Amino acid sequence: MNGGRFGVFVIIGLIIVIAGLSLFTVNERELAIKLRVGQVVFADYSPGLKFKIPVLETVRKFPKRILTFSDRPERIFTAENEALDVDFFVKYRIIDPVRFYTSTGGRLDVANARLGEILKNAVVTEFGERTVSQAISVGRVELMRDLLATAAPTAEDLGVELIDFRVKQVEFMEEVSNSVYAQMEAERARIAAERRAEGRERAEAKRAEADKQRTIILADARREGQIIRGEGDARSAEIYANAYNQDAEFYAFYRSIDAYRSSMGQSGDLIVVDPNNEFFRYLNQSSGER
């Protein structure tokens, strides 16, 4: 009885061990391949509980998430043969677990080492076709896009897909830095001089236009003033003429009174004239006789 019960326990234990060796799980964050004597026999696993032959078959799992590779800054030379230290990183993920396993042995460190060489070659190639100015400012976005396009086909041989390529920092050698800063300073000075010249040109144009408008306005005002003054003089002459024609004697009297006012209007004025002079005709006739 005891021997039979022990045998049952042994059988149950063997079943549990065999089941543990035969079953495995794949979750949604993993990629898995099944190997039989070192050869890949299946790779297209969906998440869930799976089966394998114990001892004869093994399972390798790889991360399905996006991975990051970053290495020490790389010394490169631009099209101007200027030395730069370029610090970069790349985002990638495994898309072909079979190719990844056969090319790297399924080791991430080996994959990162080979990927590093691919990326360094791309950086050297793309920076070598550009000037310092294009590399650090003008074509920065285009540069990273071209880096990604250059490295992506080779990276696919590793079974990985490059998601993004970013240049974190570009540092210059001291002599290069001084040269770049001098070029930037000269460029800014040139732009400032152009802007000042354009400003002076516009100011002169506006000043000339304002002087032209001022001259035109003054000329028009003088012309209108002369016209109005002429019209006023004509009207005054007409009024005087009409007044003279209506009563010549009164007009003569008015003119004499105005002459008296002008000649003797101030205290201390002295005039010596013959009392019988025509100038005193109306004073001598102050009685009112005509």
Secondary structure, DSSP 8 states (H G I E B T S, - for coil): -HHHHHHHHHHHHHHHHHHHHHEEEE-TTEEEEEEETTEEEE----SEEEE--TTTEEEEEEE-S-EEEE-S-EEEE-TT--EEEEEEEEEEEES-HHHHHHHHTT-HHHHHHHHHHHHHHHHHHHHHTS-HHIIIIITHHHHHHHHHHHHHHHHHTTTEEEEEEEEEEEEE-HHHHHHHHHHHHHHHHHHHHHHHHHHHHHHHHHHHHHHHHHHHHHHHHHHHHHHHHHHHHHHHHHHHHHHHHH-HHHHHHHHHHHHHHHHH-STT------TTSGGGHHHHTTT---
